[in-house]
Amino acid sequence: MNIPERLRHYIDGRLTDSADGATFEVLAPATNEVYRSAAAGGPADIEAAVTAARRAFDTGPWPHLADRERARILVRIADGVEARDRELASMESFDTGLPITQATGQARRAAENFRFFADLIVARSDQAYKVPGRQLNYVNRKPVGVAGLITPWNTPFMLESWKLAPALAAGCTVVLKPAEFTPLSASLWADIFAEAGLPDGVFNLVNGIGEVAGDALVKHPAVNLISFTGETTTGQLIYRNASAHLKALSMELGGKSPALVFADADLDAALDSTLFGVFSLNGERCTASSRILVEQSIYDEFVTRFAARAEAIKVGDPADPATEIGALVHPEHYQRVMGYVEIGRGEAKLVAGGTRPEHLPAGNYLSPTVFADVPVTARIFQEEIFGPVAALTPFRTEEEAVELANAVKYGLAGYVWTDDLRRAHRVADRLEAGMVWINSHNVRDLRSPFGGVKASGLGHEGGYRSLDFYTEEQAVHVTLGDVHTARFGAGGYDERDPYFSAARRP
């Protein structure tokens, strides 16, 4: 693994330090030891990055390239990403605490985002509407301008690609502000883009603290839109700060997603999927099935088996291929999750975990934690924890299951487990969630929409929805025949004009 000596900004095709020389320390989650310092971007660095992006958009070739030409560069970017698969997996595991087996393949997933949007940008068609013999109307799609991209610390590289690929495909120029907890893998983008032939200034990266660098990016008047993935409180602040310039916003925010397990479900499959859904990626995933609602007749068996499986999950060094749960991303986040564990002890019945594993005295480690008999009023039922903590609650009827599922402010994902397909569709329709999986965890086609409702987000990404966000429509109207216009100031109406002739009829 080749870790740069310093993690620097990338502005207008050059690696740079912060204008004021500021830096911040980056920790390795497995040990909490400082492994590098990163340039801490401030308003001056955001100004430089936005200026470069604005210039590249206003005077550079990128927005004006034919779709096929942009697609060729996106494919070369995908090739460059895939070539770094092993290096990226090591970086992501080291920097985020993600188990190496779960970090492996992130490059391929990121590359697929670029290939997908390369295909989509070429395949898209412009709309046209005709009034035979009288008018032709067609719609231009134009890139919006400078896109501000603010990304989270869970699977950072892949989620960065999720925003970068459609933004670049659409012809925008970008300023990326990666999460301060995990800036390492973002450092790969500069070389990948340069090798692929992306013009200078089209991609810019500013590291830094969200309250400083991210805030400056959101408020900058030359940034046309903001795409943000993160927690809901920060999303609300971005919403307020972006309103002064009426920026377009796409925000994928927090989640407290329910999994509803009915008595007729395949219990083994439901156990496998719900365990994976809440404990994979260290539980640090927005779509985690962290509330598991189980029909009363099978509840005791489910709790017993779920807790036993949780106790058997291997917690360990992220670099060990046998590890299933690694280290949480940062001591600040670790303390937050442990705070919820302590809250849960007073709200529900702890049936697994809840402590640091004895063999891991250092680092941000927590045994998979399971609470049973969690009431709807409990904070661990209502609030996003974003760690390996599951809340199990019984229900008696379908109606009660839906009520429990919808009884939180979030609405990102939902999971329904039942062999009754009529019930499955009926319940899915009633869930207040942007996405629902039936008898599955979140396996997703890139063409489908991704996003939440309620406090889980604003707008959707995926497929043409992403291209819609990074472009704006311009309607062009072409008259094909004679134009009959009311001749104001010329002595009356033109009798041939259909609007005014109709208006004069008795």
matplotlib code that plots the C-alpha trace (Angstrom):
import matplotlib.pyplot as plt

x = [0.0, 1.5, 0.3, 1.3, 3.7, 1.1, -2.6, -2.9, -5.5, -5.8, -6.7, -6.5, -4.3, -1.8, -1.3, -1.3, -1.1, -3.6, -3.2, -2.7, -0.6, -3.3, -3.4, -5.3, -4.3, -5.8, -6.1, -6.0, -9.2, -7.6, -5.1, -6.2, -2.7, -2.0, -0.7, -0.6, -1.6, -3.9, -4.2, -7.1, -8.9, -10.4, -12.3, -9.2, -8.7, -12.4, -12.2, -9.2, -10.9, -14.2, -12.4, -10.5, -13.8, -15.6, -12.9, -12.8, -16.6, -16.8, -13.8, -12.7, -13.6, -15.3, -18.9, -18.8, -17.4, -19.6, -21.2, -19.2, -15.9, -16.8, -17.8, -14.4, -12.7, -15.1, -14.3, -10.6, -11.3, -13.1, -10.0, -7.7, -9.9, -10.1, -6.3, -6.0, -8.4, -5.9, -4.4, -7.8, -9.0, -6.0, -6.4, -10.1, -9.6, -6.8, -8.5, -12.0, -11.6, -13.7, -12.8, -10.6, -12.9, -15.7, -13.3, -12.2, -14.3, -14.9, -12.8, -14.9, -18.1, -16.7, -15.5, -18.9, -20.4, -18.2, -19.0, -22.7, -22.8, -20.5, -23.2, -26.1, -24.7, -24.3, -27.7, -29.8, -32.1, -33.4, -37.1, -39.0, -42.7, -44.3, -47.5, -47.7, -47.2, -47.1, -44.4, -41.5, -40.4, -37.3, -35.4, -31.7, -29.9, -27.1, -24.7, -25.6, -22.1, -19.9, -21.0, -20.0, -19.8, -19.6, -19.1, -19.2, -16.6, -18.3, -17.1, -15.8, -14.2, -17.2, -19.6, -17.4, -17.6, -21.4, -21.4, -18.3, -19.4, -22.8, -21.5, -18.7, -20.8, -23.3, -20.4, -20.2, -16.9, -16.6, -15.1, -15.0, -14.8, -14.2, -14.9, -12.2, -12.2, -11.2, -9.3, -6.9, -8.5, -9.7, -6.0, -6.1, -8.5, -5.9, -3.7, -6.6, -8.2, -4.9, -4.1, -7.5, -7.1, -9.5, -8.7, -7.2, -9.8, -12.6, -11.9, -10.8, -10.4, -10.2, -9.7, -10.8, -13.3, -16.9, -17.8, -15.0, -14.3, -17.7, -19.5, -17.5, -18.3, -22.0, -22.1, -19.9, -22.0, -20.3, -21.2, -24.4, -25.5, -24.6, -24.8, -24.4, -24.4, -24.3, -26.4, -29.7, -28.6, -25.8, -28.2, -30.6, -27.8, -26.7, -30.3, -30.4, -27.0, -27.7, -31.0, -29.4, -28.3, -31.1, -28.7, -30.0, -29.7, -29.5, -29.2, -29.1, -29.4, -29.8, -31.8, -33.3, -34.5, -36.9, -36.9, -40.3, -40.2, -43.5, -44.1, -44.4, -41.0, -38.0, -36.5, -33.0, -32.8, -34.3, -31.7, -28.8, -30.1, -30.9, -27.6, -25.8, -27.9, -27.1, -23.6, -21.8, -19.6, -19.3, -23.0, -21.9, -24.3, -27.2, -29.5, -28.7, -31.7, -31.1, -34.8, -35.9, -39.6, -40.6, -44.1, -44.9, -45.3, -41.7, -40.2, -38.6, -36.9, -35.7, -34.2, -32.4, -31.0, -30.1, -28.3, -26.3, -25.2, -24.3, -22.1, -20.3, -19.4, -15.6, -14.5, -10.8, -8.1, -9.6, -6.6, -7.4, -9.5, -11.4, -12.7, -16.4, -16.5, -13.6, -12.9, -15.4, -14.1, -13.0, -12.9, -15.4, -17.9, -17.0, -17.9, -21.2, -22.1, -21.1, -23.3, -26.3, -25.3, -25.5, -28.8, -30.1, -29.2, -31.9, -34.5, -34.5, -33.0, -29.4, -29.1, -25.7, -22.5, -22.5, -18.8, -15.4, -13.9, -11.4, -8.7, -8.8, -7.8, -6.9, -8.8, -12.5, -13.9, -17.4, -18.9, -22.1, -24.8, -28.4, -31.2, -34.6, -38.0, -37.2, -40.3, -41.2, -40.5, -36.8, -34.1, -32.4, -35.6, -36.0, -32.5, -29.8, -26.8, -24.7, -22.9, -23.2, -26.3, -29.6, -33.0, -35.5, -39.2, -42.2, -45.5, -48.8, -50.5, -49.7, -51.2, -49.0, -45.9, -46.5, -47.3, -44.0, -42.0, -43.3, -43.1, -39.7, -38.7, -36.6, -37.7, -34.7, -35.1, -37.4, -37.2, -40.1, -39.8, -42.8, -43.8, -47.2, -46.6, -49.9, -48.9, -45.4, -46.6, -49.3, -46.8, -44.2, -46.7, -47.6, -44.0, -42.8, -39.5, -37.8, -36.7, -38.1, -36.6, -38.8, -37.1, -33.6, -31.0, -30.2, -29.1, -29.6, -29.7, -27.9, -30.8, -33.2, -33.7, -31.8, -33.0, -35.3, -38.3, -39.1, -35.8, -33.8, -33.2, -34.1, -34.2, -33.1, -30.0, -29.4, -29.8, -31.4, -32.3, -28.7, -28.2, -31.4, -29.8, -26.6, -28.2, -30.9, -33.5, -33.9, -37.0, -36.6, -39.7, -39.5, -42.4, -42.8, -45.7, -47.0, -47.2, -50.4, -49.9, -52.3, -51.2, -51.3, -51.3, -52.2, -55.9, -57.5, -57.2, -55.9, -59.0, -56.7, -55.3, -57.0, -56.7, -58.3, -60.9, -62.0, -62.0, -64.4, -67.0, -70.2]
y = [0.0, 3.3, 6.0, 9.5, 11.4, 14.2, 14.3, 17.4, 19.3, 18.9, 22.1, 22.9, 19.9, 20.4, 19.0, 21.9, 22.6, 24.8, 28.5, 29.1, 26.0, 24.4, 20.6, 18.0, 14.6, 11.4, 8.3, 4.6, 3.2, -0.1, 1.6, 5.3, 6.3, 9.2, 7.9, 11.1, 14.8, 16.2, 19.7, 21.4, 23.4, 26.8, 29.5, 30.4, 26.9, 26.5, 29.8, 28.5, 25.2, 26.8, 29.4, 26.5, 24.6, 27.7, 28.5, 24.9, 25.1, 28.5, 28.4, 24.7, 21.9, 19.5, 20.8, 21.0, 17.6, 15.2, 12.7, 9.9, 11.8, 12.2, 8.6, 7.5, 9.3, 7.9, 4.4, 5.1, 6.3, 3.0, 1.1, 3.1, 2.5, -1.3, -1.4, -0.2, -2.7, -4.2, -0.9, 0.6, -2.3, -2.0, 1.8, 1.6, -1.1, 0.7, 4.2, 3.2, 0.0, -1.9, -5.6, -6.3, -8.9, -6.3, -3.6, -5.9, -5.2, -1.5, -0.5, -2.7, -1.2, 2.3, 1.5, 0.1, 3.5, 5.2, 2.5, 2.8, 6.5, 6.4, 4.1, 6.2, 9.5, 8.0, 6.3, 9.2, 10.9, 14.4, 15.0, 16.5, 17.5, 18.4, 20.2, 19.1, 21.9, 24.5, 24.0, 21.9, 21.9, 20.2, 20.0, 20.7, 19.1, 21.3, 20.7, 22.8, 24.2, 23.7, 20.8, 20.7, 17.1, 16.3, 12.7, 10.5, 8.3, 4.9, 3.2, 6.6, 5.9, 4.0, 6.7, 9.4, 7.6, 7.6, 11.4, 12.0, 9.7, 11.3, 14.8, 14.4, 12.4, 15.3, 17.8, 19.5, 20.4, 19.5, 20.3, 17.2, 17.6, 14.1, 13.2, 14.3, 11.0, 9.1, 11.2, 8.5, 6.8, 10.1, 10.9, 8.2, 10.3, 12.8, 10.3, 8.3, 11.4, 12.7, 9.3, 9.2, 12.6, 14.6, 18.3, 20.3, 22.1, 19.7, 17.8, 19.5, 18.1, 20.0, 18.1, 19.6, 19.9, 19.9, 23.0, 25.0, 23.6, 22.0, 25.2, 27.4, 25.1, 25.1, 28.9, 29.8, 31.7, 30.2, 26.6, 25.7, 22.6, 20.5, 16.7, 15.6, 12.2, 12.2, 12.6, 14.5, 17.3, 18.3, 18.0, 20.5, 23.0, 22.6, 23.1, 26.4, 27.6, 26.8, 28.6, 32.1, 31.2, 28.8, 26.0, 22.7, 20.0, 16.2, 14.8, 11.2, 11.5, 9.2, 6.0, 3.8, 1.1, -1.6, -5.3, -6.9, -10.6, -12.5, -15.9, -17.5, -16.2, -18.4, -18.0, -19.1, -16.7, -13.9, -14.5, -14.4, -11.3, -9.3, -10.2, -9.1, -6.0, -4.6, -5.9, -5.7, -2.7, -2.5, -1.4, 1.9, 1.9, 4.2, 1.3, -0.9, -2.9, -1.8, -2.2, -5.8, -6.3, -10.0, -11.6, -12.6, -16.4, -16.7, -13.9, -15.9, -18.3, -15.5, -13.6, -16.7, -17.6, -14.0, -13.4, -16.6, -15.8, -12.3, -13.6, -15.9, -13.0, -12.5, -9.1, -8.3, -6.6, -5.2, -6.6, -10.2, -12.0, -13.8, -10.6, -9.9, -6.7, -4.4, -1.1, 1.7, 4.7, 7.1, 7.4, 10.3, 8.0, 5.1, 7.1, 8.1, 4.5, 3.3, 6.1, 4.5, 1.1, 2.5, 4.2, 0.9, -0.9, 1.2, 0.9, -2.8, -6.2, -6.7, -10.2, -10.0, -7.9, -4.4, -4.4, -4.1, -7.6, -8.6, -9.5, -6.0, -3.5, -0.7, 0.8, 1.4, -2.1, -3.2, -6.6, -7.0, -5.8, -6.9, -5.5, -7.3, -6.2, -2.7, -0.4, 2.1, 5.0, 3.9, 6.1, 3.1, 2.4, 6.0, 7.3, 6.4, 4.8, 3.9, 1.0, -2.7, -2.4, -4.1, -3.4, -6.3, -5.7, -8.1, -7.4, -9.3, -8.1, -6.8, -3.4, -3.2, -4.1, -1.3, 1.2, 0.3, 0.5, 4.0, 5.3, 7.1, 10.3, 8.4, 6.8, 5.5, 1.7, -1.1, -4.9, -7.3, -11.1, -13.2, -16.0, -14.4, -12.2, -10.4, -9.4, -8.5, -6.0, -4.7, -4.0, -2.6, -0.1, 1.1, 1.5, 5.1, 4.4, 5.4, 1.8, -1.5, -5.0, -8.1, -11.3, -9.7, -7.4, -4.3, -5.7, -2.9, -2.3, 1.0, 2.0, 2.2, 5.2, 5.5, 7.9, 8.4, 10.2, 12.1, 12.9, 10.5, 12.8, 15.1, 13.9, 10.6, 9.4, 6.5, 6.2, 9.1, 10.7, 11.5, 12.9, 15.0, 16.5, 17.5, 18.9, 21.5, 21.5, 24.2, 24.1, 25.5, 26.3, 26.6, 27.9, 26.0, 28.0, 31.6, 33.4, 35.1, 37.6, 40.1, 43.5, 45.7, 49.3, 48.5, 48.8, 45.6, 41.9, 39.6, 37.4, 34.5, 34.3, 31.3, 32.7, 36.1, 34.8, 32.3, 35.1, 37.2, 34.5, 35.1]
z = [0.0, -1.2, 1.3, 0.2, 2.6, 2.7, 1.7, -0.4, -2.3, -6.1, -7.8, -11.5, -12.3, -9.4, -5.9, -3.5, 0.3, 2.0, 1.4, 5.1, 5.6, 7.9, 8.3, 10.3, 11.6, 10.1, 12.4, 11.6, 13.1, 14.1, 16.4, 16.6, 15.8, 13.5, 10.2, 8.1, 8.1, 5.5, 4.1, 5.9, 3.3, 4.1, 2.2, 0.1, -1.0, -1.9, -3.8, -5.8, -6.6, -7.6, -9.7, -11.6, -12.0, -13.2, -15.7, -17.0, -17.5, -19.0, -21.4, -21.4, -23.8, -21.4, -21.4, -25.2, -26.1, -27.9, -25.6, -27.2, -26.5, -22.8, -22.7, -24.0, -21.1, -18.6, -19.8, -19.5, -15.9, -15.2, -16.5, -14.3, -11.2, -11.9, -12.2, -8.6, -7.1, -4.6, -3.7, -3.2, -1.0, 1.2, 1.5, 2.3, 4.9, 6.6, 6.5, 7.4, 9.5, 6.9, 6.8, 3.9, 2.4, 2.3, 0.9, -1.9, -5.0, -4.2, -7.2, -9.5, -8.1, -8.6, -12.1, -13.0, -12.1, -14.7, -17.3, -16.6, -17.1, -20.1, -21.7, -20.5, -21.8, -25.3, -25.2, -24.0, -26.5, -26.7, -26.6, -29.5, -29.9, -33.2, -34.1, -37.8, -40.2, -37.5, -34.9, -33.8, -30.1, -28.9, -25.6, -25.1, -22.2, -20.9, -18.0, -15.0, -14.3, -11.2, -9.0, -5.3, -4.1, -0.4, 0.4, 3.6, 5.3, 4.8, 1.6, 0.6, -2.8, -4.2, -3.0, -4.5, -7.8, -7.5, -7.7, -9.9, -12.7, -13.5, -12.9, -15.4, -17.8, -17.9, -18.7, -15.3, -13.6, -10.0, -6.6, -4.3, -0.5, 0.9, 4.5, 6.9, 8.7, 5.5, 3.0, 1.9, -1.1, -2.5, -3.2, -6.0, -8.2, -9.3, -11.1, -12.4, -14.0, -15.4, -16.9, -18.6, -20.2, -18.1, -18.8, -15.9, -13.7, -14.5, -11.3, -8.1, -4.6, -1.4, 1.9, 5.1, 8.0, 7.0, 9.1, 7.3, 3.8, 3.2, 4.5, 2.1, -0.8, 0.0, 0.3, -2.7, -5.3, -8.3, -7.3, -9.1, -7.2, -4.2, -3.9, -0.3, 1.4, 5.2, 8.3, 8.5, 10.8, 8.5, 5.5, 7.2, 7.6, 4.0, 2.9, 4.8, 3.6, 0.0, -0.1, -0.5, -4.0, -4.8, -5.5, -6.7, -4.0, -3.9, -0.4, 0.7, 4.5, 7.5, 7.9, 10.5, 8.1, 9.2, 8.3, 8.7, 9.2, 9.0, 10.4, 6.9, 5.8, 5.0, 8.5, 7.6, 4.7, 6.8, 9.5, 7.0, 5.3, 8.4, 10.1, 7.0, 6.6, 10.1, 10.7, 7.3, 6.7, 10.5, 10.7, 9.2, 6.2, 5.5, 4.4, 7.4, 8.6, 12.2, 13.3, 12.9, 13.4, 13.9, 14.1, 17.6, 16.9, 15.7, 17.7, 20.6, 18.2, 15.9, 18.9, 20.2, 16.8, 15.8, 19.1, 18.8, 15.3, 16.4, 19.2, 16.6, 14.3, 14.2, 15.2, 14.5, 12.6, 9.3, 7.4, 8.5, 5.7, 8.5, 10.1, 9.6, 11.7, 11.9, 13.7, 13.7, 11.7, 14.4, 18.2, 18.0, 16.2, 18.5, 21.6, 20.0, 19.2, 22.7, 24.1, 22.4, 23.7, 27.2, 26.5, 25.2, 28.4, 30.1, 27.4, 26.3, 26.9, 25.9, 24.4, 22.7, 22.7, 24.1, 25.0, 23.5, 22.6, 25.2, 22.6, 21.1, 23.8, 21.4, 18.5, 17.8, 18.3, 19.4, 19.6, 17.5, 19.8, 19.9, 21.9, 22.2, 23.3, 22.1, 22.5, 19.8, 22.2, 22.8, 21.4, 20.0, 18.0, 16.9, 16.3, 13.8, 15.5, 12.4, 14.0, 14.7, 16.9, 16.2, 17.8, 17.7, 18.3, 18.1, 16.3, 16.2, 13.0, 9.6, 10.6, 13.7, 11.7, 9.2, 12.0, 13.8, 10.5, 9.8, 13.4, 12.9, 11.1, 8.6, 5.3, 3.4, 3.0, 4.1, 3.9, 3.8, 4.5, 3.7, 1.3, 0.8, -2.3, -2.0, 1.5, 0.3, -2.3, 0.0, 2.8, 0.5, -0.9, 2.6, 3.9, 4.1, 2.4, -0.8, -1.5, -0.5, -0.9, -0.7, 0.5, -0.1, 1.3, -0.8, -4.1, -6.6, -10.3, -11.2, -13.4, -10.4, -8.2, -5.0, -2.3, 0.7, 1.9, 5.1, 6.9, 4.8, 1.9, -0.9, -4.5, -6.0, -7.7, -10.1, -13.9, -15.7, -12.4, -11.8, -15.3, -14.8, -11.6, -13.3, -16.4, -17.0, -19.7, -22.4, -24.5, -28.1, -30.1, -33.9, -36.0, -39.3, -40.8, -40.8, -37.4, -36.7, -33.9, -32.6, -33.9, -30.9, -31.8, -35.5, -35.3, -34.0, -33.9, -36.6, -37.4, -38.3, -34.8, -33.1, -29.6, -30.3, -32.7, -30.0, -27.4, -29.5, -30.0, -28.0]

ax = plt.figure().add_subplot(projection="3d")
ax.plot(x, y, z, "-o")
ax.set_aspect("equal")
plt.show()
